[in-house]
Amino acid sequence: MRAAVVASGGQYEIAEVADPSPGPGELLVRVTACGFCGSDLKARAAMPVGTIMGHEFGGEVVGLGPDTEGWLAGTQVAVLPALSCGQCEWCASGHVIHCAKVRLVGLGGTGGGFAELAVVTAAAAFPLTPRIDPVHSALVEPFAVGLHTARTGRIEAGDDVLVVGAGTVGLTTIAWARARGARRITAVDPAASRRSAAESFGATDVLTTVEETQASGYDVVAECAGKAGLLDAFVTAVRPRGRIVLAGVTIDATSFQSWAALMKEVSIGFAVYYTPEEFRTVIAAFTSGLIDPAPLLAKRVELGQVNEAFDDLAQVAASGKILVQP
């Protein structure tokens, strides 16, 4: 099969590699589409040469390993890119990312969706309904991130919500805040194109900088930009007994004045990945029309355009999801 593999210098090259083969409890998936994620941009330099990245993908089941009764070739699926043991307490609770034996698909644990074929466990594959465009299988994962962020921040009907960063995580969080009945959703992003996208996803107000936010004006603050050094501003913006959820990925250290958060009795949480139940909820929302995934899709590229797509992703003003269709 053809795959985009990590080469020296953090670039990608198209190579012919052996077709993967499904083992017990595994499915062989022909990739329909795979999204480019900001975390891929940050992680690719650390990936060993030869790694097949890509963790936001879905496709058609074309091969069945042993012990996959009930599965049929031809089924369209979205893939939860964390292959866990299925037996520990974390797996039983649905928090599969915390399984001690988890393998991260497309991030070094096993081959991802920047290829024609991928092997995943049956437990990590979620059938799509006929009403869902197969290409939108790659959008289930980013909307699951937004749902997990909204749930971690306990966004409820009537809340005033501040979303900092209107990239993919911010836009999907806005969509879920709207679906959950938030009264006011304020999006902050320096890029005009992203502010416009935020409005189309349900933001009622848009701002350029965090400094423009209303002091003690929000029940929930969701950090979706991966920028360190903003916690003090979030504590200022959130109401007493409000919630701050950090969902952006950053490796930079940060600090804040804890006394201010103490006096407000602010709750500060973190959100990463998602649960199988959240994947099912996203698929149900796509099917019912509660969430329309189509506006998130900005561009489709071929496998040979992976390097150019990452260059586009690195642009600060980039808005929407780029998908590769192997």
C-alpha positions as CSV (number, residue, x, y, z in Angstrom):
1,M,0.0,0.0,0.0
2,R,1.0,3.6,-0.3
3,A,1.6,5.7,2.8
4,A,3.0,9.0,3.9
5,V,5.8,8.2,6.3
6,V,7.8,10.4,8.5
7,A,11.2,11.1,6.9
8,S,14.3,12.9,8.2
9,G,13.8,16.5,9.1
10,G,10.1,16.1,10.1
11,Q,8.9,16.0,6.5
12,Y,6.9,13.2,4.8
13,E,7.6,11.0,1.9
14,I,5.3,8.7,0.0
15,A,6.4,5.1,0.2
16,E,5.2,1.6,-0.7
17,V,4.9,-0.4,2.5
18,A,3.5,-3.8,3.3
19,D,-0.2,-4.1,3.7
20,P,-1.1,-4.5,7.4
21,S,-2.9,-7.6,8.5
22,P,-5.6,-7.8,11.1
23,G,-5.0,-10.1,14.1
24,P,-7.6,-11.4,16.6
25,G,-10.3,-8.9,17.4
26,E,-9.0,-6.5,14.7
27,L,-10.3,-5.0,11.5
28,L,-8.6,-3.9,8.3
29,V,-9.9,-0.5,7.3
30,R,-9.4,1.2,3.9
31,V,-9.0,4.8,4.8
32,T,-11.6,7.1,3.3
33,A,-10.3,10.3,4.8
34,C,-7.9,11.4,7.5
35,G,-7.7,14.9,9.1
36,F,-4.6,16.9,9.9
37,C,-4.4,18.0,13.6
38,G,-2.5,20.7,15.3
39,S,-1.1,18.1,17.6
40,D,0.3,16.3,14.6
41,L,2.2,19.5,13.7
42,K,3.7,19.6,17.1
43,A,4.5,15.9,17.4
44,R,5.8,15.0,14.0
45,A,9.4,16.1,14.8
46,A,9.5,13.6,17.6
47,M,8.2,10.7,15.6
48,P,10.7,8.0,14.4
49,V,11.5,7.9,10.8
50,G,9.0,5.6,9.0
51,T,6.1,6.4,11.3
52,I,2.7,6.5,9.6
53,M,0.8,9.3,11.4
54,G,-2.8,10.4,11.2
55,H,-5.3,9.9,14.1
56,E,-8.5,11.5,12.8
57,F,-9.8,9.0,10.3
58,G,-12.4,6.6,9.2
59,G,-13.1,4.3,6.3
60,E,-14.5,1.0,5.0
61,V,-13.9,-2.3,6.7
62,V,-12.3,-4.5,4.1
63,G,-10.8,-7.3,6.2
64,L,-11.7,-9.2,9.4
65,G,-9.4,-10.8,11.9
66,P,-10.4,-13.8,14.1
67,D,-12.9,-13.1,16.9
68,T,-14.7,-10.3,15.1
69,E,-18.2,-11.9,14.9
70,G,-20.9,-9.5,13.9
71,W,-18.7,-7.3,11.7
72,L,-19.3,-7.2,7.9
73,A,-16.9,-6.1,5.2
74,G,-18.2,-2.9,3.6
75,T,-19.2,-1.3,6.9
76,Q,-18.2,2.4,7.1
77,V,-16.6,3.3,10.4
78,A,-15.1,6.1,12.4
79,V,-12.0,5.2,14.4
80,L,-11.2,6.1,18.0
81,P,-7.4,6.3,17.8
82,A,-6.6,4.7,21.2
83,L,-6.4,1.0,21.1
84,S,-6.8,-0.2,24.7
85,C,-6.8,-3.6,26.5
86,G,-10.6,-3.6,27.0
87,Q,-10.3,-5.2,30.4
88,C,-8.9,-2.8,33.0
89,E,-10.9,-0.3,35.1
90,W,-10.2,2.6,32.8
91,C,-11.5,0.7,29.8
92,A,-14.6,-0.4,31.8
93,S,-15.3,3.2,32.7
94,G,-14.8,4.4,29.1
95,H,-11.7,6.4,29.8
96,V,-9.6,4.3,27.4
97,I,-6.9,6.9,27.0
98,H,-5.8,6.1,30.5
99,C,-5.4,2.4,30.0
100,A,-1.8,1.3,30.9
101,K,-1.6,-0.7,27.7
102,V,-3.1,1.9,25.3
103,R,-1.6,2.2,21.8
104,L,-2.0,5.6,20.2
105,V,-3.0,5.3,16.5
106,G,-0.9,7.5,14.3
107,L,1.2,8.8,17.1
108,G,3.8,6.1,17.4
109,G,1.7,3.3,18.9
110,T,0.4,1.8,15.6
111,G,0.1,3.0,12.0
112,G,-2.4,5.8,11.3
113,G,-4.6,7.2,8.6
114,F,-2.0,8.8,6.3
115,A,-2.1,5.5,4.4
116,E,-4.4,3.5,2.2
117,L,-5.0,0.9,4.9
118,A,-4.9,0.7,8.7
119,V,-5.6,-2.0,11.3
120,V,-7.6,-1.1,14.4
121,T,-9.3,-3.1,17.1
122,A,-13.0,-3.8,16.6
123,A,-13.7,-2.0,19.9
124,A,-12.2,1.2,18.5
125,A,-14.3,1.2,15.3
126,F,-17.8,2.8,15.3
127,P,-20.2,2.1,12.5
128,L,-21.7,5.1,10.7
129,T,-25.3,5.4,9.8
130,P,-26.3,5.5,6.1
131,R,-27.1,9.2,6.5
132,I,-23.5,10.2,7.2
133,D,-21.2,11.0,4.3
134,P,-18.3,8.5,4.6
135,V,-15.8,11.4,4.3
136,H,-17.3,12.8,7.5
137,S,-16.0,9.7,9.3
138,A,-12.8,11.7,9.7
139,L,-14.7,14.5,11.5
140,V,-16.1,12.3,14.3
141,E,-12.9,12.5,16.2
142,P,-12.5,16.3,16.3
143,F,-16.2,16.8,17.3
144,A,-15.6,14.2,20.0
145,V,-12.8,16.4,21.3
146,G,-15.2,19.4,21.4
147,L,-17.9,17.3,23.2
148,H,-15.4,16.1,25.8
149,T,-14.2,19.7,26.3
150,A,-17.8,20.9,26.8
151,R,-18.6,18.0,29.2
152,T,-15.4,18.6,31.2
153,G,-16.3,22.3,31.5
154,R,-19.9,21.2,32.4
155,I,-21.4,23.6,29.9
156,E,-25.1,23.7,30.6
157,A,-28.2,25.5,29.3
158,G,-28.1,29.2,30.1
159,D,-24.3,29.4,30.6
160,D,-22.2,32.3,29.3
161,V,-19.2,30.6,27.7
162,L,-15.8,32.0,26.6
163,V,-13.9,29.9,24.1
164,V,-10.3,31.0,23.5
165,G,-9.0,29.9,20.2
166,A,-11.2,29.2,17.1
167,G,-9.2,26.4,15.5
168,T,-10.8,23.0,15.2
169,V,-11.0,22.4,19.0
170,G,-12.5,25.8,19.6
171,L,-15.0,25.5,16.7
172,T,-16.2,22.0,17.8
173,T,-16.5,23.2,21.4
174,I,-18.6,26.2,20.2
175,A,-20.8,23.8,18.3
176,W,-21.4,21.7,21.4
177,A,-21.9,24.7,23.6
178,R,-24.6,25.8,21.3
179,A,-26.2,22.4,21.1
180,R,-26.1,22.2,25.0
181,G,-28.1,25.5,25.2
182,A,-25.4,28.0,26.2
183,R,-26.9,31.5,26.4
184,R,-23.9,33.5,25.2
185,I,-20.8,32.1,23.5
186,T,-17.9,34.5,23.1
187,A,-15.0,33.4,20.9
188,V,-11.5,34.9,21.0
189,D,-9.0,34.6,18.1
190,P,-6.6,37.1,16.5
191,A,-7.4,35.9,13.0
192,A,-10.4,37.4,11.3
193,S,-11.1,34.3,9.3
194,R,-11.3,32.2,12.5
195,R,-13.6,34.7,14.2
196,S,-15.9,34.5,11.2
197,A,-15.8,30.7,11.4
198,A,-16.7,30.9,15.1
199,E,-19.8,32.9,14.3
200,S,-20.9,30.4,11.7
201,F,-20.5,27.6,14.4
202,G,-22.7,29.5,16.9
203,A,-20.6,32.1,18.6
204,T,-22.7,35.1,19.6
205,D,-19.8,37.4,20.2
206,V,-16.2,37.5,18.8
207,L,-13.1,39.3,20.2
208,T,-9.5,39.6,19.1
209,T,-7.7,39.3,22.4
210,V,-8.3,37.9,25.9
211,E,-7.8,41.4,27.2
212,E,-11.1,42.4,25.7
213,T,-13.1,39.9,27.7
214,Q,-15.5,40.9,30.4
215,A,-14.2,40.5,34.0
216,S,-16.2,37.9,35.9
217,G,-18.5,37.6,32.9
218,Y,-18.4,33.9,32.1
219,D,-19.6,30.7,33.7
220,V,-17.1,28.6,31.7
221,V,-13.8,29.5,30.0
222,A,-12.5,26.9,27.5
223,E,-8.9,27.3,26.5
224,C,-8.6,25.7,23.0
225,A,-5.5,27.5,21.6
226,G,-2.7,25.7,23.3
227,K,-1.2,29.0,24.6
228,A,0.6,29.2,27.9
229,G,0.5,32.2,30.2
230,L,-3.2,33.0,30.0
231,L,-4.5,31.4,33.2
232,D,-4.5,34.7,35.1
233,A,-6.7,36.3,32.4
234,F,-9.0,33.3,32.5
235,V,-9.4,33.6,36.3
236,T,-10.2,37.3,35.8
237,A,-12.8,36.5,33.1
238,V,-14.6,33.6,34.9
239,R,-17.3,34.2,37.5
240,P,-17.0,33.2,41.1
241,R,-17.4,29.4,41.3
242,G,-17.0,29.2,37.6
243,R,-15.1,26.6,35.5
244,I,-12.0,26.8,33.5
245,V,-11.1,23.9,31.2
246,L,-7.8,23.6,29.4
247,A,-8.0,21.6,26.1
248,G,-5.3,23.1,24.0
249,V,-2.0,21.3,23.8
250,T,1.2,23.1,24.9
251,I,4.5,22.0,26.2
252,D,5.4,25.4,27.6
253,A,5.3,25.9,31.4
254,T,2.7,28.3,32.8
255,S,2.0,29.9,36.1
256,F,-0.8,32.0,37.7
257,Q,-1.9,33.8,40.8
258,S,-3.5,31.0,42.7
259,W,-4.9,33.4,45.4
260,A,-7.3,35.0,42.8
261,A,-8.6,31.6,41.8
262,L,-8.9,30.6,45.5
263,M,-11.0,33.7,46.3
264,K,-13.3,33.0,43.4
265,E,-13.4,29.2,44.2
266,V,-12.7,28.5,40.6
267,S,-12.6,25.0,39.3
268,I,-9.7,24.3,36.8
269,G,-9.9,21.1,34.7
270,F,-8.2,19.5,31.8
271,A,-9.6,17.7,28.8
272,V,-7.8,15.2,26.5
273,Y,-9.2,12.7,24.1
274,Y,-12.7,11.3,24.6
275,T,-14.7,8.1,25.4
276,P,-16.4,5.5,23.2
277,E,-19.7,6.9,24.4
278,E,-18.8,10.3,23.1
279,F,-18.0,8.9,19.7
280,R,-21.4,7.3,19.7
281,T,-23.0,10.6,20.7
282,V,-21.2,12.5,17.9
283,I,-22.4,9.9,15.3
284,A,-25.9,10.2,16.6
285,A,-25.7,14.0,16.4
286,F,-24.5,13.8,12.8
287,T,-27.3,11.5,12.0
288,S,-30.0,13.6,13.6
289,G,-28.8,16.9,12.3
290,L,-28.1,18.3,15.8
291,I,-24.5,18.8,14.6
292,D,-23.7,19.5,10.9
293,P,-20.0,18.4,10.3
294,A,-19.8,19.8,6.8
295,P,-18.8,23.4,7.7
296,L,-15.7,22.1,9.5
297,L,-14.3,20.7,6.2
298,A,-12.1,23.3,4.5
299,K,-10.0,21.4,2.0
300,R,-9.4,17.9,0.6
301,V,-5.9,16.8,-0.6
302,E,-4.3,13.7,-2.1
303,L,-1.7,11.6,-0.2
304,G,1.1,13.2,-2.2
305,Q,0.1,16.6,-0.9
306,V,0.7,15.9,2.8
307,N,3.7,18.2,3.2
308,E,1.8,21.1,1.6
309,A,-1.2,20.4,3.8
310,F,1.0,20.7,6.9
311,D,2.4,24.0,5.6
312,D,-1.2,25.2,5.3
313,L,-2.0,24.0,8.8
314,A,0.9,26.0,10.2
315,Q,-0.6,29.2,9.0
316,V,-2.0,31.1,12.0
317,A,-5.1,32.2,10.1
318,A,-6.0,28.7,8.8
319,S,-9.6,27.8,9.6
320,G,-11.4,24.5,9.2
321,K,-10.2,20.9,8.7
322,I,-7.9,19.7,5.9
323,L,-8.6,16.0,5.0
324,V,-6.3,13.7,3.0
325,Q,-8.1,11.0,1.0
326,P,-5.6,8.2,0.4
